[in-house]
Amino acid sequence: MTAAGNSDVGQEDWQVKGSDPSEIISRLEVRNEYLGLPDGGHLDQTYLRGDYAPTKNIVFRLDVPLADGAKENLASHFGMGDLVLGGRGKRELTEKLSWMLGTTFILDTASNEVLGTGWNQLVPATYVVWKPSRQWILSVGYEYAASFGSSDNSELEKISESLFRPGALYHLPKGFWLWLDPKIYVN
């Protein structure tokens, strides 16, 4: 069985453009992240993300977050979170193996202290992505976040943490996929 208009694509070709997290393409997306904070607080952020890929190996990113957050004994606040700017490059090592390297800047732009980290941050990252079959994408990544500049709140601890990110993506029929992306923080 073949897909309409493309006789080279069979039923087993379930990948959809943009479903590969290592694929360098321009795209817009909306995503949500919810974090339960210590002492009953929360941070719920909806990001408008834009990726611009001037070439097939380089991409620039901007995340604009709208956030709702609360800490213990403080009222809930809604507003802008910390802006995220970044870029990354990709090198194809083999047909099935690629290496990605990039950096992200997190800018302390939150409209309220509850909605951001209180620090500017530099986050260099590296990832290795392996595609053992058309349906599987496996990855392992490392990121290091470090704060810089000054904070308006002198009680905030500086940020210095590592993040390990093993991942697995499985392509399902009809363009759906299942992505397992655990994050392991070491502070």
Disulfide bonds with the S-S distance in Angstrom:
none
